Amino acid sequence: MSRSSSPFAGRLVVLSCFAGLLILGLAVYRDYGLSFDEAAQRVAGAVTVKDVAQRLAPWLVSPSMAILPPLDQFVDRDYGVAFEAPAVAIEALLRLTDHRDIFFFRHLLNFLVCLAGAAAVYGLARRRFGHRGLGLLAVAMLVLSPRLFAESFYNSKDAVFMAAFAIALNTMLAFVLRPRWATALLHAAATAFAIDIRIVALVLVPATAVLVALRLAKRAEKGAQAVLRLGLYLAAAAILVVAMWPWLWADPVGRFAQALRNMSHFVRWDGPVLYNGSFVRSTELPWHYAPVWIAITTPPLYLALFVVGTAATMIRLSRSGWRLWRTDGELQDLVFLGLVVGALGGVIVSHAVMYDGWRHLYFIYPAFLLVALGGWHALWTASYQARLLRPALAVVTLVSLVMTAGWMVRAHPYQNVYFNALAGPTASLRDRFELDYWGLAVRQGLEYVLSHDPSDPVYVKAGSFISLSPNFYMLSPRDRARVRMASDDSAPHYLFTNYRMERDISHARYLDRYDRFYQVKVDGEPILSVFKSKVARK
């Protein structure tokens, strides 16, 4: 590809694109409902903030924190809180007290971290291919990944970890390829931040050490200085991991080892998962669960390019023999592909517990896209039939991106239920896979009911495994005061279902007592149904 003749113009284009993404995020971050885990994630941050305040500044502990358990007794105490605790602290500094404002703020902060992750993806692609256009194409592919776009606003577990991992992957390659004191410290901070969100990021530490050692073996760096800088990285990362994870303060080594053991045998939910038309427990899912979910929820062009990129990397690897790589670009390709294959293979071999699609593996997605971009670059630079190949590739890429963007606009704000053609007919998706397992559509259903029923109070009831009452927080204070959870069947109420864990999605058992009142649909398929009781209040 031709390079920009004006570095300033190129930088201006990149800055304009990211400014556009920021404006887009600011325009839509208030559109999303409350996902299933958000309230619990905020509690994890609040428990940690309370613990730190009690240690360092007891006068800052507010009466509202009295209901929070001590950190040592908290069930999720071994979760990293590098995002959650600062989010709670900032919300306190901003003096946000209404839950609606708090969760809107969290959605914005979630997006800003993911935007930083997108910038890291740009940096990874720019370093690998040396072209701003390919860097922006990588960002476009990330943003136009429908599920990831939606989850960048509310998934403070997996989407934020994906962003943090992308940042740390970027700093790792910057340090490995150009070891400096500054890059060592920057990579240590990024590594610690990622580990303190999810401990699986610990893989970055041995990966960094092995890559530095391999480059030393190839005499690509001066031995003594590289070893000293690696030592600085390891020491700084260890210190920062402990500093940003207050639960570790009492016993850094013992508690970190405990968190690592808990992660390797993670079973905190073993409920039924709908997979390909059958309910399977999360602890008994087949080996192909994660690969299939990746295949049916990723835009098809990206899948095809990933196959091409993998083939191109393997061909180059076979030609290099024991040298593994000949250029820095080939080394980066091996890192990206190794991360994807290694993580996916590890999940398959270890029978790791997974549910809600492949969200636990989102952190490999930037590397996946970099392999796919390598496939795009390989096709573009192919010498044979270039006159026909390049225009065709450009057209196919543009059409794919535009079609994906169009679908995202039509589905907004429910990009989280995206499936591609490999998933089969849309009309039967509810029978085979979970759709809105996050419960995002509950907010829209509640707002519709309250705008069409003047009763005060209005009773609602959950008809499936759904985040009903937490979404009260997303209502205006006036509407929130009107809505109540129905405690029994005697009061008139509205029944909400997102079909999760429901074996009878026809709802025949409801229809003698309820009328179908409202539905939220994507591509004509209901992701939320609201039923109105026929029973008059006694």
PyMOL commands that set and color helices and strands:
alter all, ss='L'
color gray80, all
select helices_A, chain A and resi 7-31+38-56+58-60+63-67+71-73+84-93+99-129+132-143+146-151+158-177+181-195+199-217+223-243+246-248+252-264+282-284+289-297+300-323+328-350+359-381+386-411+415-417+421-423+426-432+442-452+469-474+477-482
alter helices_A, ss='H'
color red, helices_A
select strands_A, chain A and resi 272-275+278-281+458-462+483-485+493-497+514-522+525-533
alter strands_A, ss='S'
color yellow, strands_A
deselect
rebuild
show_as cartoon
